[in-house]
Amino acid sequence: MGDRTKVLLLIIVAFMVGTIIYNITPPDWTPGTYHIDVAVKTDETEIKTSLEHIIGLSNSTDTTVTTWSIVDGKNYTIEVYASKLTVIEPGKKWYLKVRLLADGEPVHKPLSSYTVCVRTPDGREYSYYPRSMTSDGWVVFEIQPYIKAREAGFVFGSAIILFAGASIISYVITGLYSTVALALLGVIAVKSAFTKYMSTIILVFIAGSALELIIRNNKLDDRVARLLVRVASSPTRLIIGATFLVSFLSMWMSNTAATYVMLPLVLALLKEIQAEDKRFSSLLLVGIAMGASIGGTATLIGTPPNLIVTGFLNDIVYKTSRIGFFEWLLIGFPAWVIGYTVGVLLLILFIKFTAGHELKEIGEKLREIGARKEKRPWSKREILALANILFLVGLWLTEPIHHINTGIAGAIGLIVFFATGVLDVKKHFKQLAWDLMVLFGAGLTLGTALMNTGWAEVVLAHLAGVKSLGFLAWFLIGFTAYLIGTFISSHTSASAFVAPLTIPLGALLATIMGIPAEAGAATASIVAVVSLNNAIALPISTPPSAIVYSTGKVRMRDLIAYGLLFGIIANTLIIALLTNYWIALLSP
């Protein structure tokens, strides 16, 4: 099949999926009188009230209703306040507040006890769940009326397919398409269509790619890789050394680059010990893919999905730079520790059970090589490059002390890199990751559009049953993202459309679990992106898997068996052990 045919088929499928989502999305709310039913569950019964409220017209005013009920000798009162909404437009929220009193005193019931049903002038009914409760007992419903939701859904559906086909149509083109389409369809204002393309988080993207250039151009990656020869005096040390070093590199450069750095050295070492065609070799290379993939979870710049999700959370959930480099380290590093520990222990067990008979001979040859250690003195340029790296990383790590925004710190680092000469403006400026700016900006623009049109409420309507799962819902979110990551090679693209779905879903779970909506939304997104990063079971799952498989030394059954077990065990432990920690950490 020719490239043009593939492009045409991809566009047709994208259009069809977009059309399907358009048709299942509720139509726009229209100006008129809306009927609102409010229900509050108490220990004894369910207390209800209702009111009529004008929306979308100039005569819309604040509406207040008070209803009294006597249940088992208690005098219950429901107070309902509906804010005025004279214009229905994207991003313009409508607020309902409900308070339950017993004998004149506020009753603090769980948020899950409150429900609101809104009936539109054309007879459609929509249920909503509260987002927060004030100290004086008011339960707040933040409702985005459906307006241009169908158009946003069409763009979202078509963009998902195009992002999934990133090997056919560049994600840069898809990103630009989604933003332009949203503007042309009236979902976002033309004058503000590209404002998300230069968020401060973009500077973290660019600074991260600059760090990668410094490391590679000054052979610092080679120094790290050569540590492997020094520590690999036994098969177990080789396994731990190779996976740890590639994982460490992946914290500071792309997992693709980290894999390419380590792979030649590992292959050369395997050839020297005459193990390149053994089962040990196949599993060790699979371990390289694991280490490179999980390493990106540890730091904010380790992999683009971390930055994309952080951008969504800062912009949409917290509306401030709540999560920076230091905060992500608190989020991602524990996940890396658990994931890496699971990965390396599982790898050692796999090798002992399937290639145990090869280990004695390999160990003897590794000890022979270890006796021939070579040392190379540090050059002035290497020292300068390392100093620049430590300067920027130090700025990021000490953000709680100096309070310099992570993005601004990245910009300072860029200035220092070019000023000291470790990067050359003419040679290296164009090599920075400017293409990711388009993907990030487009993803954030699309996600904001889905929130501001009410389309996110469509997700909640179809996934409302998830709330009954309780804590198990976090596992459902994580393993759904893991499944997506297993079959979509661009985790960067996947994260761009996973985040807009997990944010409202997490906020819904928060109401059931009695935690802040912001913490629920953020935790759901973190669970998804960490699980996504652990998908390595197929060559198409992630570039490191594809790279090691392309050597011809990796057996497919090793990649699938190890990759699936690693993903299942690592994600299960990470979600079970860290979810409550993340909730506490991410609470406002």
N, C-alpha and C positions, 0 to 999 in steps of 0.2 A: 504494500500500500504506500503510495507516494505521500510526501510531506503535505502537499496541498490538500489531498483527500483527507488526511488525518485532521488538519486544521478545520476543514469544512464540517466534518463529522462532529468534531468537538464543539464547534459553534452551534450546530443544530441541536445537539444534546443539551448544551447549556441553555439555549432558548426554550427548549421543551421543559426542562426542570424549572426554570424561572417562571414559565407560564403556569405550571402546576401549582407552585407556591403562591403565585398571584391569585389564583382562583380559590384556594382554600383559606386565604387571609380575609378577615372581616372587612367590609367596606368602611368608608369614612363615616365618622359621626357627623350628623347634620344639625344645624341650629334648631332648637325647639325645647319642649318640656320633657324632662327625663324623670322617670319614676325610680326611686331608690328604696330598696328594702334592706334593713339592718337587723342582724340577729346576733345575740350574745348568749353563749351557753354558760349557765351557772351550775352549781352542784345539784340544784333541785329541778331546774327546768331550762327552757330556752326563751329568752325575752326578746320580743320583736317590736319593731316600729318601722314606719315608712314616711316618705315625704316626696313632694314634687319640687323639681328645681329646674330653672331655665338656664340653658347652656348655649353659648354661641351667639347670643343676641345682645344688643346694647342695653336692654332693660334687665339683664342678669344682675342679681344682687346676692349678697350673703343670705343664706337661709339657716334658721335655727329651729329645731323641733325638740320638745321635751315630752316624754311619755312616762306615765306612772303605772306600776303594777305591784300588786300585793301577793307575795308567794310565801307560804308557811309563816305568816306573821311578819315578814320583812317587807318594808316599803321600798321597792326597787324603782329607780329612775334612770331612764336612758336619755342622755343629751346628745344631739347630733348637730354638727355644724358643717355646712357645705359652703365652700368659698365661691365667690362669683367668678364666672369665666365668660367674658364677652366675645372672645375670639378663639376659634379652634384652629390651632396651627402647630406644626412640629416643634417640640421642645417646650410647649406651654403646658405646664402641669395643672391638674385640678385636685384640690385637697378636700378630703372629708375627715372630720374628727368625731370620734365617738367616745362617750364616757359613761360608765356604769356606776351608779351610787346606790348604796344600801343604807337606809335611814339617814340620808344626807351625807354619808362618808364615801369617798371614792373606793371602788373595789378593784384591786389589781389582779385581774385574771390573766392567764397566759394569752399571748397574742393569737394563738391558734383558736381561741374561743370566739373571736370576732370575725364575722363575714359580712360582706356587702355585695348586693346584687343590683346592678344598674340595668334598667330597661330603656332602650333608646326610643325615639319617636316612631321608628319603623318596626318596633316590636322585638328587636333582638335583645337578648339578655347576656350579661357578662358578669362573672364573679371575680371579686378582688379580695386580696388578703392584706392585712396591715403591715407596715414597715417598721414602726417604732411606737414607743409609749413614753409620754412625758411624766415628769415626777408627780404631777397633780392628777394623774389617771387618764389623761386624754390619749386615746389610741389613734394614730395618724395613718390614713390611707393616702398614698401618693399615686394618683392615677393619671396616666398619659392617654388622652382620648385617641382613638384610631383616626389618623389623618395622614394620608399618603403611605399608609402601611403596606398596601398592596404593591405600590411601586417599589418601595424599599425591599419587600420580599422577593420581587422579581429580580432585582439587581443582586440580592444576596444569593438566591438560588443559582442564577447563571454564573456568578463569580465563584461559587464553590466548585462547580464543574471545571471552570477555566483554571482555577488554582490547582485543582487535582491533576490537570493536564499540563503542568508547568514545563514538562520536558518537550511539549509540542508548541505551546504558546508561552512566551516568557511571562513570569509573574509581574514584571514591570509593566507590560502592556495590559495585563489583566487589572492591575492596580489602578492605572490611569483610566481604563474603561469604567471601572466601578464608580470612581469619583465623578467623571464626566457624565455618566448616565444618571447618577443621583441629582446632579445639577440640572440636566436637561429635563428630567421628569418632575422637577419642582420639589424634590424631597429636601434639598438643602439650598441655601441661597448661593447664587453664583459668586457673589463677592467674597464669600467666606469658604468656598469649596475647598481651597487648598491650604487653609490656615493650619490644619493638623500636620502638614508636611514638614513643619519646622518647629516641632516641640523640642524642649530641652533634652528629652530622652533620646532624640536623634543624635545629639552630640555625644552621648554615651556610645551609640552605635559606631560613630565615626572614630571616636577615641579608641574603642576596642579594636577596630580594624587597623588603626595606626600602631597599636601595641603589637599586633601580629606581624606587621611589616618590619618593625624594629627587631623583633625576635628572630625572624627568618633572615633578614638582610645582614644581620651581624652574627649569624651562626650560633646564637644562644641556644636555639633548639638543638643544634648538633651537640653542644656541651651537655645538655640534659640527656639526650639520647645515649651519649657515650658513658653516662653513669651506669647504664645497663650492663656494659661489659665488666665493670668493676664489681657489681653486686651479684651477677649471675653465676655463682659458683656451684649451683645445684638446680635441678629442674624446678623445685618449689620457689627458689629465689628468682629464677628467670621468669616464672609466671607472675609472681608478685611485682618484681621490678618492672617488667614490660607493661603490665596493665596499670600500675601506679603512675609510671612516668608519662604514658600517653594520656592518662586521666588528668594528671597535673597540667600538661601542656594544653589540654582541651579547656581548662579553666580560663585560659588567657588568649587562646586563638580558636578558630573554628574547628569543630571536630574533624572536618575533612582535612584541614591542614595538619592537625595533630597526627592523624592516621598516616598521611603521606610522609611526615617526618620520621615516625617510628618504623614504618613498614620496611624500608630498605635495610635498615640496620638489623632488624629482627630476621629478615629473610637471609641476609648475609651470615648472620650468626647460626641460623639453622642449617645453612649449606655447609658451613665450616665444621659443624658437629655431625654432618651427614644425617640430618633428621628432617630434611625438607619434604620428604615424601612419606613421612610417618604420620600416624594418627595424632601424635603429640603436636606436630606442626599444625595440623588442621584446627585443633582445639585452641592452641595458643593464639592463632590468628583470629579466631572467633572472640577470644578474650580481649584482643586489641580493639575490636569493634565495640565490645562492651565498655571497656575503659574510656574510649574516646567519647562514647555517647553519654555515659553517666557523668563524666567530668564536667560537661557543660552545665549541669544542674547547679553546681556549687556556687558559681559567681554570676552576677548580673550580666556580665559581658560574655559569659561562657557559651551561650547559644542564642540566636535571635529570638526564639519563642519566649525566653525569659523577659527580654526587653519589650516585646510586643504586649505580653500580658501585663507587665508593669505599667506600660503606657495606658492601657485600658483602665486599669484600676486607679491610677493617679488622676486620670482625666475624667472618668465617668463616675467612679464610686466615691473616691475621697475628695475629688475636685481640688487637690493640692498635691505637692510632691511628697506624698506620705511614704513611699517606698523608694529608697535609693540603693546605692551599692552596699552600704553597711547593713541596711535592713534586709536586703536580699541574702546577704551572707548568713544572717540568722535564720532565714527561711531555707535556703538551698543547701548549705553546708551539712546540716544534720541529715538531710535526704541523701546527699552524696555519700556520707559515712555509712549509712545503712545499705544503700544500693551497691556501693563498691565492695563492702564486706560480704554481702550476699553473693555478688558476682564472682569474687576471687575464690571464696570457699567452694562455691558450686563448681567453678572451673577446676580446682584441684581435685575435687571428688570425681568429676567426669574423667579427668586424665588418669587418675589412679585406677578407676574401674575399667576403662576402655583401652588405656595405653600403658598400664602398669609395667608390663614386660619390657618396655622400651626405656624406662627411667634410669636403670643402672648404667647402661652404656652412655646415655646422654649426660648423666652426671659426671662420669669420668672425663669425657671430652670437654665439658664446661670448666672443670678444674684445671685442665691443661691450658685452656685459653686464658683463664683468670690469672695465671702465672705470668702472662705477657702484658701486663697493664702498662699503658702509655699515658704520660702526662703532658699537657700542652699549656704553656704559660698564658696568662690573660693579657690581651693587647689593650692599649689605651682606649681604642674605639669600643671594644667590648665592655670595658669598665664604664665608659660614658653612657653607652646604651643601657646597661643595667641600672645605672644611677637614674636615668630618665624614667625607666619603668617603675622603679621603686618610688620615685617622686609622685607619679600619678596614682599608683596603687595606695601609697600612703595618704594622699589627699582623700581618696575615696573611703579608706578605712577609718579616718579620723573625722568624718563628717559630723558625728554627734558633738565634737568639740568645737570645730570652727564654723559649723553650720553653712558651709558653702555647698550649694545644690550640686548633686551628682553630675548633672549635665554641664553646669558652669565649670566644675572641676575638670571635666573632660575637655572643655574648650581651653582652659589654662594649660592642660597637658599638651594639647596640640600646638599651642603657641611655643611652649618650651621645646618640644620635639624639633620643630622647624628652626627655632632660634639657635639651638645648640648644634644643629647640623646632623643629628642622627637620622633625620629625614630630609630629603631634598624636595623643595616645592615643585620644581619642574618635573622631576622624575616620579615622585611618590604621590603627589596630590590627587592625580587622576586614578590612582590605584586604591584609594580609600573606598569604603563600602557605600558609595552614594546610591547604588541601586536599591539597597535595603531601606533607604529613606522613602522611596516610592511605596514599597510594600508596607512599611509601618504607617505612613501617612494615609494610604488608601484603606488599610485595615481599621485604623482608628476612626476615619471618616465614616466608613460603612457601619462600624459598631455603634457610633454615636447616632447615626440615622435610624438604625433599628430600635434604639432606645427612645429616640425623640418622636417616632411615628406611632409608638404603641405596639410595634411588631413583636417586641420581646414578650408582651403579654400573651401573644399567640403560643409561644413556647410554653409558658406557664399553664395555659389552658389545656394543652395536650400532655403536659408532664405533671399535672397536679397530683396524680396518684403517687408520685415519687415520695411525697412528704410522709406518707404512711410507713415508709421503710425506716424512718429514723436514721440512726447512725449508718446503717447499711447503704443509705443513699450516696454517701461519699465514695463507697466502693463502686457503685454503679457509674458515677461520674468518671472516676479514675479509669475503670476498665473499658468504658466506652471510648474515652480519649486514647487509651492504649490500642484498642482495636483500630481506630482511625489511623494512628501513627504506624501501625504494622503494615497497612496497605497503601499509605500515601507517603511517598519518599520525601516530600518537602514538609518537614515538621514546621518550618517557618510559615508556609502557606496555611497549614492545618490550624496553627494557633491563631491565625488572623480571623478564622470563622468559628473557632471553638469558644473563644473568650466572650463574644456577644451572647452566646447561649448559656454559658455557665454563670455569668453575673446575675441575671434575673432568677435562675434556678437556685443559686446559692442564697439569694435574698429571701426566696420562698422558704427554703429549709430553715433559715434563721428564725422565721416567725414560729415555726413548729418547735424548735429546740430552745427558744428563749434566749437567743444570742443576738448581738447587734446585727442589723442588716448588712452593714459594711463588712463586718467580719465574715458573715456567711458568704457574701458575694466573692470576697477576696479568697477565702479558703477554697471554695469550689473551683476557682480559676487556677489556683496554685496546685491543687490536687490533679487537675486536668493536665497542666503543662508538665509537671514532674512525671506523670504517668506516660505522657506522650514521648518524653525524652528517653524512656526506658524501652521503647519499641525497637528491637534489632533482629527479630526472628527471620526476616526475609531479606534478600539482596535489595529489594525495593523499599525496605523499611526506612533506611537512613543511609547517607553516603558512606560512613565507615563500613557498614555491612557490604555494600556494593563493592567498595575498594578491595577489601580482603578477599571477597569471593572471586573477584576478577583475576587474582593471582593464579587461580587454578589449583591452589593447594588446600582449599577449604571444601570439605564434604558438605553437601546441602543438608544431609540429615543431622550433622553436628550443629550447623547454624540454626536449624529449625528447633531441634530438641533442646539445645542449650538456651537459645533465645527465648523460647516460650516459657521454660522453667524459670529462667532469670526474671523475665517480665512479671510473671504471676507471683513468684515469691517476693521479689523486691517491692512491687507495688502494694501487695497485701501488707507487708511489714511497715512500709513507709506510711501508708494511710492509717493503719491501726495505731502506730506509735506516735505519729506527728500531727494528726488532724487537730486534736484538742490543743496542742501546743501552738499550732498555727492560728487557731481561733483566738487564743489569748493574746498572741503577738500582734495580730492584725486588727484587734478591736480598737475603735477610735479613742 
